[in-house]
Amino acid sequence: MTNTTEHTDNKVDLDKIKQAVTMILEAVGEDPTREGLEDTPKRVAKMYAEMFAGLHTDAREYFETVFHEGHDEVVLVKDIPFFSMCEHHLVPFYGKAHVAYIPQNGVVAGLSKLARTVDTVARRPQLQERITAEVATVLEEKLNPKGVYVLIEAEHMCMTMRGIKKPGAKTITTVAKGIFETDEVKRSEILSFIQMS
C-alpha cells in the first residue's frame, strides 16, 4: 500500500510529525541520518500520537453508564498517576491526581472511569490548572453530584530541566465544586483522606 501520509485513526498525521522532528534535529545541528537518530522521527511520531490521544477522545463518554447504589458519602480515588505535556514548552509534567465526589440520589460511576477521565484529559498539550478544572467539570456534568473535589500535584520538567532548574518542586492545583465549595468540614474531610497513606 502506497499511502503518502501515515495516520493513526485518521486523526494524527505521523508523516508530518516525522518531517518536523527531522527539521528540528537538523536545526540544532544534528545529522538525522546517523545510526542513533535515523529512526528517531518515526519513534517520536508514534509517541506523540499516544501522548496526545486525549485530543480525540471526550472523557464524558466514560459516564454513559452509571449505577444507582444508594451511596451518599464520599467516593475518592487517590494517587492516580498521570503524564501530560506542557503546552508552553512541549516537555512533560507528571504526578498524581486525587478525584472525589459525593453522589446525589445514589448515582455512582465505575471507579476506573475517574482514572480514565484523568488520563484522557491529561493526554493533550495541557496546563495543570486546566486538567484539574476539566476533570471536575466532567464529573459535575455527568454525575450531578452534591460536590466534586479534584487535587493534582505534579512536577514540571519545564521547571526542572530548563529555566529556573528546580528539580523536586511540586505544583498543587485544586478545584472544589458544590458542597466542597461551601462546607469547610467536608473540604477538610476530603483533604485528610487525600493525605492518608
C-alpha positions as CSV (number, residue, x, y, z in Angstrom):
1,M,0.0,0.0,0.0
2,T,1.5,3.3,-1.0
3,N,0.0,5.8,1.4
4,T,2.0,9.1,1.3
5,T,0.7,10.2,4.6
6,E,0.5,7.7,7.5
7,H,-2.3,8.5,10.0
8,T,-3.3,6.9,13.3
9,D,-7.1,6.6,13.3
10,N,-7.1,9.3,10.6
11,K,-6.5,11.9,13.3
12,V,-2.8,12.2,13.7
13,D,-0.5,12.9,10.7
14,L,2.5,10.8,11.6
15,D,4.4,11.7,8.4
16,K,4.1,15.4,9.2
17,I,5.4,14.8,12.7
18,K,8.4,12.8,11.3
19,Q,9.2,15.7,8.9
20,A,9.0,18.2,11.8
21,V,11.3,16.1,14.0
22,T,13.8,15.7,11.2
23,M,13.8,19.5,10.7
24,I,14.3,20.1,14.5
25,L,17.3,17.7,14.5
26,E,18.8,19.5,11.6
27,A,18.1,22.9,13.1
28,V,20.0,22.0,16.3
29,G,23.0,20.9,14.3
30,E,22.4,17.1,14.3
31,D,22.6,14.6,11.5
32,P,19.2,12.9,11.3
33,T,20.7,10.2,9.1
34,R,23.2,8.9,11.6
35,E,22.6,5.5,13.1
36,G,21.3,6.6,16.5
37,L,18.9,9.1,15.0
38,E,17.7,7.5,11.8
39,D,14.5,6.1,13.4
40,T,14.0,8.9,15.9
41,P,11.5,10.8,13.8
42,K,9.3,7.7,13.5
43,R,9.6,6.9,17.2
44,V,8.7,10.5,18.2
45,A,5.7,10.5,15.8
46,K,4.3,7.3,17.4
47,M,5.0,8.6,20.9
48,Y,3.2,11.9,20.1
49,A,0.2,10.0,18.7
50,E,0.0,8.1,22.0
51,M,0.7,11.1,24.3
52,F,-1.9,13.4,22.6
53,A,-4.6,10.7,22.2
54,G,-6.8,12.7,24.5
55,L,-7.3,15.3,21.8
56,H,-9.5,12.8,20.0
57,T,-11.5,11.4,23.0
58,D,-14.2,13.0,25.1
59,A,-14.0,11.9,28.7
60,R,-17.7,12.4,29.1
61,E,-18.2,9.2,27.1
62,Y,-17.0,7.2,30.1
63,F,-20.1,8.2,32.1
64,E,-22.7,7.0,29.7
65,T,-23.3,4.1,32.1
66,V,-23.9,4.9,35.8
67,F,-25.2,2.9,38.7
68,H,-27.8,3.6,41.4
69,E,-26.4,2.3,44.7
70,G,-27.9,4.5,47.3
71,H,-24.5,5.6,48.4
72,D,-24.4,9.3,49.6
73,E,-20.9,9.6,51.2
74,V,-17.5,10.5,49.7
75,V,-16.2,8.5,46.8
76,L,-12.4,9.1,46.4
77,V,-9.9,7.7,44.0
78,K,-6.5,8.9,45.1
79,D,-2.9,8.7,43.8
80,I,-3.9,8.3,40.2
81,P,-0.6,8.6,38.3
82,F,-0.7,10.8,35.1
83,F,1.6,12.2,32.5
84,S,1.0,15.2,30.4
85,M,2.8,17.7,28.1
86,C,3.2,21.3,29.0
87,E,1.7,23.3,26.2
88,H,4.2,26.1,26.6
89,H,7.4,24.1,26.0
90,L,6.1,20.6,24.9
91,V,8.0,18.9,27.8
92,P,6.4,16.5,30.2
93,F,4.9,17.1,33.6
94,Y,3.7,14.3,35.7
95,G,2.3,13.5,39.1
96,K,-0.8,12.2,40.9
97,A,-4.4,13.2,40.8
98,H,-6.9,12.8,43.6
99,V,-10.6,12.8,42.5
100,A,-13.5,12.8,44.8
101,Y,-17.3,13.3,44.6
102,I,-20.3,12.9,46.8
103,P,-23.1,11.1,44.9
104,Q,-26.6,12.6,44.7
105,N,-29.6,10.3,44.5
106,G,-27.3,7.4,44.7
107,V,-25.8,7.9,41.3
108,V,-22.2,6.5,41.1
109,A,-19.8,5.7,38.3
110,G,-17.3,2.8,38.0
111,L,-14.2,3.7,39.8
112,S,-12.0,3.2,36.8
113,K,-13.9,5.9,35.0
114,L,-12.4,8.5,37.3
115,A,-8.8,7.3,36.4
116,R,-9.7,7.2,32.7
117,T,-11.0,10.7,32.9
118,V,-7.7,12.0,34.3
119,D,-5.7,10.0,31.7
120,T,-7.8,11.3,28.8
121,V,-7.8,14.9,29.9
122,A,-4.0,14.8,30.5
123,R,-3.2,13.3,27.1
124,R,-3.2,16.7,25.3
125,P,-1.0,19.7,25.3
126,Q,-2.1,21.0,28.7
127,L,-1.8,23.2,31.7
128,Q,-2.1,21.6,35.2
129,E,-4.8,24.1,36.1
130,R,-6.9,23.1,33.1
131,I,-6.6,19.4,33.8
132,T,-7.9,20.0,37.3
133,A,-10.8,22.1,36.1
134,E,-11.7,19.8,33.2
135,V,-11.8,16.7,35.3
136,A,-14.0,18.4,37.9
137,T,-16.3,19.7,35.2
138,V,-16.8,16.3,33.6
139,L,-17.8,14.8,36.9
140,E,-20.1,17.6,37.7
141,E,-21.8,17.5,34.3
142,K,-22.2,13.7,34.0
143,L,-22.9,12.6,37.6
144,N,-24.7,15.7,39.0
145,P,-23.1,15.0,42.4
146,K,-23.5,17.0,45.6
147,G,-19.9,18.0,45.3
148,V,-16.7,17.4,43.4
149,Y,-13.1,17.9,44.6
150,V,-10.0,17.4,42.5
151,L,-6.5,17.9,43.7
152,I,-3.5,17.4,41.4
153,E,0.2,17.5,42.4
154,A,2.8,17.4,39.7
155,E,6.4,18.0,38.8
156,H,7.0,20.1,35.7
157,M,10.1,19.4,33.6
158,C,10.0,22.9,32.3
159,M,10.9,24.0,35.8
160,T,13.3,21.0,36.3
161,M,15.4,20.8,33.2
162,R,15.3,24.4,31.9
163,G,14.7,27.9,33.2
164,I,14.7,28.0,36.9
165,K,16.0,24.4,37.2
166,K,14.4,23.4,40.5
167,P,14.0,19.6,40.5
168,G,11.6,18.3,43.1
169,A,9.4,21.4,43.2
170,K,5.8,20.3,43.1
171,T,2.8,22.3,41.9
172,I,-0.6,21.7,43.5
173,T,-3.9,22.7,42.0
174,T,-7.4,22.2,43.3
175,V,-11.0,22.6,42.2
176,A,-13.9,22.4,44.6
177,K,-17.5,22.3,43.3
178,G,-20.8,22.1,45.1
179,I,-20.7,21.2,48.8
180,F,-16.9,21.3,48.8
181,E,-17.0,25.0,47.9
182,T,-19.1,25.9,50.9
183,D,-18.7,23.3,53.6
184,E,-15.4,23.6,55.3
185,V,-15.9,20.4,57.3
186,K,-16.4,18.4,54.1
187,R,-13.4,20.0,52.4
188,S,-11.3,19.3,55.5
189,E,-12.5,15.7,55.5
190,I,-11.5,15.1,51.9
191,L,-8.1,16.7,52.4
192,S,-7.5,14.4,55.3
193,F,-8.4,11.4,53.2
194,I,-6.1,12.5,50.5
195,Q,-3.2,12.9,53.0
196,M,-3.7,9.5,54.5
197,S,-1.0,7.0,53.4
